[in-house]
Amino acid sequence: MTPGQALGRLRAAEARDGRLALDRRRDLLDRLAQTLLLRAEDLAAALDADYGGRSRLETLLADVLCTVDAARYSRRHLKAWARPRRVAVPYPFWPARAWEEPVPKGIVGIMAPWNYPVQLALIPVVDAIAAGNRVAVKPSEAVPRTAALIAEVLEAALGPDIAATVLGGPDVAADFAAQRWDHLMFTGGTETGRKVAEAAARNLVPVTLELGGKCPALVLPGADLAAAARDILAGKAVNAGQTCIAPDTVLLVGHRPEDFLQACRASGIALPESGIASPAQAARLDRLVGGVTLQKLGPDGPGRQRALAIAFPEPGQALAEEEIFGPVLAVLSVPDLASACAWIRARPVPLAIYLFGATRAEQAAVASGTRSGALVAGRAVEYAAFPALGFGGAGESGQGRYHGKSGFFSFSDTRSQVRHWRWSLSRLFDLPRKRLAPRLIARLVRVR
């Protein structure tokens, strides 16, 4: 199925059947959650095969369970989110009533990446369905077995009149981005995100972009170094660091690099359960670490399973400038918190900033002195599994938010409604004007 055919089929269903009622949306969300649970082991096996080594537990937790939790959360809260909201009416227009209501945008296009291909395809589906839309999904061609299973899940849970799956490579993806969707969501790299945004802009299609960046982890003087190293590595190890919100660069304030390295070695976290997703990703990582000495925390595993490594890159080296997106953690010493904030401001806005050992005053200083999609103290990565917490970036790490209520409203239009009555003070200003109108206008201007 081409992107144009998918859009045409869903447009026809929309014209024939109209909007999705709230009860229908809740039923579809329940069906999606149940179908995912039924196919959980199949999805884990498919991703393992696509990667050549992907942790079953990571797939079950990060791809399946996160999506099921999102569907269940939205199902519970959907009626409250969809309720119209009364709006105040100025007294010259009384007794008119005004209210705002969220309405579906229509057909939502979703372009998903390879690193969490189930979660990052289907949580946007959850949000779009909750808002009453139909969806077309373009999974990543880098995980073909998983992409085919996503198509089966959508067919079984939602049916062909609600969801369509478009399979194919870069040419299909470019065609997908160029369609006249009512909203387009893309998750992936920043450079590709620019191309997607440009294609959507030609049709004035609104977009939600979830992109990347070098997420810093600030280890401040008050941090327990052993605990900070363990928590940072725990986040870095998930999916072998192939996570858009993985800690990328550690900024040490008041701690020696050699002490942090020793704390990392003592953490017991050395070999991620998953491997590098593809030979192309392995080659990209090898290019990034070229010329940099790696301090590996343990031996590599079989295939593309690589041990976590600590690196101390010099300014200008690729590892210091590009998003790492792999099991390598860059470490940099900075003299104080102000210098750490300056380092962050000098680079594209990250999806997340992680703080370890921060006082409330220090956290407030980082919040006021930097930009990021999230500011998280004490752990890394896990906040993305909070279904009620809006997720998104800022600047070059993305635009728009999704998850839960944020996603519901991202995929909704807000329609204003007004009901006028037969009489109001404002009608005195209609042409031909009544004799009282000039005095009333003068009084209103003086009041203001």
ZAMARGU-4260 file (C-alpha; in steps of 0.2 Angstrom, whole numbers, plus 5000, padded with zeros to 4 digits):
<rodrens>
0) 5000/5000/5000 | 5007/5017/4995 | 5005/5032/5007 | 4993/5040/4995 | 4982/5024/4995
5) 4983/5023/5014 | 4977/5041/5015 | 4963/5039/5002 | 4956/5023/5011 | 4956/5032/5028
10) 4948/5048/5021 | 4934/5037/5013 | 4931/5028/5030 | 4930/5045/5038 | 4918/5052/5025
15) 4907/5037/5027 | 4907/5033/5046 | 4911/5050/5053 | 4920/5054/5069 | 4924/5041/5082
20) 4913/5041/5097 | 4921/5041/5114 | 4915/5024/5118 | 4922/5018/5102 | 4939/5026/5106
25) 4939/5018/5123 | 4935/5001/5115 | 4949/5003/5102 | 4962/5007/5115 | 4957/4992/5125
30) 4958/4981/5110 | 4976/4988/5106 | 4982/4985/5123 | 4975/4967/5123 | 4982/4963/5106
35) 4999/4969/5111 | 4999/4958/5126 | 4994/4943/5115 | 5008/4947/5103 | 5021/4952/5116
40) 5033/4937/5114 | 5031/4938/5095 | 5037/4956/5095 | 5051/4952/5106 | 5057/4938/5095
45) 5055/4949/5079 | 5065/4963/5087 | 5079/4951/5093 | 5080/4944/5075 | 5080/4962/5067
50) 5094/4968/5079 | 5104/4951/5078 | 5102/4952/5097 | 5089/4963/5106 | 5085/4959/5125
55) 5068/4951/5127 | 5065/4960/5143 | 5069/4977/5136 | 5057/4974/5122 | 5043/4968/5134
60) 5046/4983/5146 | 5051/4997/5135 | 5041/4993/5119 | 5026/4982/5125 | 5022/4987/5143
65) 5025/5006/5140 | 5013/5006/5126 | 5000/4995/5135 | 5001/5007/5150 | 4999/5022/5139
70) 4983/5015/5131 | 4976/5010/5148 | 4980/5027/5155 | 4972/5037/5141 | 4956/5025/5141
75) 4953/5029/5159 | 4955/5048/5157 | 4948/5051/5140 | 4930/5057/5145 | 4938/5070/5156
80) 4950/5076/5143 | 4936/5077/5130 | 4923/5087/5140 | 4919/5104/5133 | 4926/5119/5144
85) 4915/5134/5147 | 4923/5151/5143 | 4918/5168/5151 | 4908/5180/5141 | 4910/5199/5143
90) 4895/5207/5150 | 4889/5217/5134 | 4886/5200/5126 | 4876/5192/5140 | 4867/5180/5141
95) 4877/5172/5127 | 4886/5156/5131 | 4904/5151/5125 | 4914/5135/5126 | 4928/5126/5119
100) 4929/5108/5114 | 4943/5097/5108 | 4939/5089/5091 | 4948/5076/5080 | 4960/5083/5067
105) 4956/5069/5055 | 4970/5058/5048 | 4986/5057/5057 | 5002/5051/5049 | 5015/5043/5061
110) 5033/5040/5056 | 5043/5029/5068 | 5061/5024/5070 | 5070/5008/5073 | 5077/5010/5091
115) 5060/5007/5100 | 5050/5003/5085 | 5034/4997/5094 | 5033/5010/5107 | 5037/5025/5096
120) 5025/5019/5083 | 5010/5014/5094 | 5011/5027/5108 | 5007/5041/5095 | 4993/5029/5089
125) 4986/5028/5107 | 4986/5047/5108 | 4979/5050/5090 | 4965/5037/5093 | 4961/5044/5110
130) 4958/5061/5101 | 4947/5052/5089 | 4958/5052/5073 | 4962/5038/5061 | 4980/5034/5059
135) 4993/5029/5045 | 5009/5022/5052 | 5026/5021/5043 | 5037/5009/5053 | 5056/5009/5050
140) 5062/4998/5036 | 5078/4994/5047 | 5067/4982/5057 | 5057/4973/5044 | 5051/4959/5054
145) 5045/4970/5068 | 5037/4982/5055 | 5027/4968/5048 | 5021/4963/5065 | 5016/4981/5069
150) 5005/4980/5053 | 4997/4964/5060 | 4994/4971/5077 | 4985/4987/5070 | 4975/4976/5058
155) 4969/4965/5072 | 4966/4979/5085 | 4959/4993/5075 | 4954/4987/5058 | 4957/4994/5041
160) 4945/5008/5043 | 4954/5015/5058 | 4972/5011/5054 | 4984/5008/5039 | 5002/5003/5039
165) 5014/5008/5025 | 5030/4998/5023 | 5045/5003/5013 | 5061/5012/5012 | 5067/5030/5011
170) 5058/5033/4995 | 5042/5028/5003 | 5046/5038/5019 | 5048/5054/5008 | 5032/5051/4999
175) 5023/5048/5016 | 5030/5065/5023 | 5023/5074/5008 | 5005/5068/5010 | 4991/5080/5015
180) 4989/5073/5032 | 4979/5082/5045 | 4994/5080/5057 | 5011/5072/5055 | 5022/5065/5069
185) 5040/5060/5066 | 5052/5052/5078 | 5070/5051/5072 | 5086/5061/5069 | 5087/5080/5068
190) 5093/5081/5050 | 5079/5069/5044 | 5067/5079/5055 | 5071/5095/5045 | 5067/5086/5029
195) 5051/5080/5036 | 5046/5097/5042 | 5050/5105/5025 | 5039/5092/5016 | 5025/5095/5028
200) 5026/5113/5027 | 5023/5113/5008 | 5005/5107/5013 | 5004/5117/5029 | 5002/5101/5039
205) 5006/5103/5057 | 5019/5092/5064 | 5025/5085/5080 | 5044/5081/5079 | 5053/5070/5092
210) 5072/5072/5088 | 5088/5069/5096 | 5103/5078/5105 | 5117/5076/5117 | 5108/5074/5134
215) 5120/5080/5148 | 5121/5072/5165 | 5127/5085/5178 | 5136/5077/5193 | 5137/5091/5206
220) 5148/5092/5222 | 5134/5085/5233 | 5132/5069/5223 | 5136/5052/5230 | 5148/5047/5216
225) 5145/5029/5217 | 5126/5031/5216 | 5127/5044/5202 | 5138/5032/5191 | 5127/5018/5194
230) 5111/5028/5190 | 5119/5035/5174 | 5125/5019/5168 | 5108/5010/5171 | 5100/5023/5159
235) 5114/5022/5147 | 5114/5003/5146 | 5095/5002/5141 | 5095/4997/5122 | 5114/4999/5122
240) 5113/5017/5123 | 5102/5018/5107 | 5089/5030/5116 | 5086/5048/5111 | 5086/5052/5130
245) 5101/5042/5135 | 5114/5051/5145 | 5127/5057/5132 | 5140/5067/5141 | 5143/5068/5159
250) 5148/5085/5166 | 5158/5083/5182 | 5158/5098/5194 | 5169/5095/5210 | 5173/5077/5206
255) 5189/5070/5197 | 5187/5061/5181 | 5197/5046/5188 | 5186/5045/5203 | 5171/5044/5192
260) 5179/5031/5181 | 5182/5020/5196 | 5164/5022/5202 | 5158/5016/5185 | 5170/5001/5186
265) 5163/4997/5203 | 5145/4999/5198 | 5143/4981/5191 | 5135/4988/5175 | 5146/4983/5160
270) 5137/4974/5146 | 5121/4980/5139 | 5108/4966/5136 | 5105/4972/5118 | 5117/4974/5104
275) 5120/4987/5091 | 5105/4987/5080 | 5114/4985/5063 | 5131/4985/5054 | 5127/5002/5048
280) 5125/5008/5066 | 5140/4999/5072 | 5150/5008/5058 | 5143/5025/5063 | 5149/5022/5081
285) 5166/5016/5076 | 5168/5032/5066 | 5163/5043/5081 | 5176/5035/5093 | 5190/5036/5080
290) 5205/5043/5089 | 5197/5042/5106 | 5204/5031/5120 | 5190/5020/5127 | 5190/5014/5144
295) 5179/4998/5143 | 5170/4993/5158 | 5170/4974/5153 | 5173/4963/5138 | 5161/4964/5123
300) 5148/4951/5120 | 5144/4940/5105 | 5139/4948/5089 | 5137/4967/5090 | 5135/4967/5109
305) 5147/4979/5115 | 5152/4983/5133 | 5149/5001/5140 | 5164/5012/5138 | 5169/5029/5146
310) 5178/5041/5135 | 5186/5058/5138 | 5185/5067/5121 | 5194/5083/5116 | 5184/5098/5109
315) 5182/5096/5091 | 5182/5077/5090 | 5167/5069/5083 | 5162/5061/5100 | 5162/5078/5108
320) 5151/5086/5095 | 5138/5073/5088 | 5125/5063/5097 | 5133/5046/5102 | 5118/5035/5102
325) 5127/5020/5108 | 5136/5012/5123 | 5149/5025/5125 | 5148/5039/5138 | 5158/5055/5136
330) 5165/5063/5152 | 5170/5081/5154 | 5176/5091/5169 | 5169/5109/5171 | 5174/5121/5185
335) 5157/5125/5192 | 5138/5125/5189 | 5138/5141/5179 | 5151/5133/5167 | 5140/5117/5165
340) 5125/5128/5161 | 5136/5138/5148 | 5141/5121/5140 | 5123/5116/5138 | 5118/5133/5131
345) 5132/5132/5118 | 5124/5117/5110 | 5108/5112/5102 | 5094/5111/5115 | 5094/5093/5122
350) 5078/5082/5125 | 5083/5080/5144 | 5095/5086/5157 | 5099/5075/5171 | 5105/5081/5188
355) 5114/5071/5202 | 5117/5078/5219 | 5108/5095/5215 | 5101/5105/5229 | 5084/5114/5225
360) 5093/5130/5222 | 5105/5121/5210 | 5091/5113/5201 | 5082/5130/5200 | 5098/5138/5193
365) 5099/5125/5179 | 5080/5127/5176 | 5082/5145/5173 | 5099/5145/5165 | 5095/5132/5151
370) 5082/5125/5139 | 5078/5106/5138 | 5063/5095/5135 | 5064/5088/5152 | 5074/5092/5168
375) 5076/5076/5179 | 5085/5074/5195 | 5091/5057/5202 | 5089/5045/5188 | 5090/5044/5169
380) 5078/5038/5155 | 5064/5031/5166 | 5053/5047/5165 | 5048/5042/5147 | 5038/5028/5155
385) 5027/5040/5165 | 5010/5039/5154 | 5004/5055/5162 | 5019/5066/5159 | 5020/5075/5142
390) 5036/5070/5132 | 5044/5081/5119 | 5059/5091/5115 | 5063/5110/5112 | 5073/5118/5098
395) 5083/5106/5088 | 5077/5091/5099 | 5060/5093/5093 | 5043/5102/5094 | 5026/5097/5101
400) 5023/5085/5115 | 5014/5069/5117 | 5009/5055/5130 | 4993/5056/5139 | 4984/5072/5140
405) 4998/5081/5131 | 4996/5069/5116 | 4977/5070/5117 | 4977/5089/5114 | 4992/5088/5101
410) 4981/5077/5090 | 4965/5088/5093 | 4959/5104/5086 | 4951/5116/5099 | 4935/5122/5092
415) 4926/5137/5099 | 4907/5137/5100 | 4896/5152/5104 | 4877/5152/5107 | 4869/5170/5106
420) 4852/5174/5113 | 4839/5186/5106 | 4844/5201/5116 | 4861/5208/5122 | 4868/5225/5126
425) 4880/5223/5111 | 4865/5224/5099 | 4863/5242/5103 | 4879/5245/5093 | 4872/5237/5077
430) 4869/5248/5062 | 4858/5259/5061 | 4865/5264/5078 | 4853/5268/5092 | 4854/5286/5100
435) 4861/5278/5116 | 4876/5270/5107 | 4888/5284/5108 | 4886/5287/5127 | 4888/5268/5130
440) 4903/5267/5120 | 4911/5282/5128 | 4907/5274/5145 | 4915/5258/5140 | 4931/5266/5134
445) 4932/5276/5150 | 4930/5261/5161 | 4944/5253/5152
</rodrens>
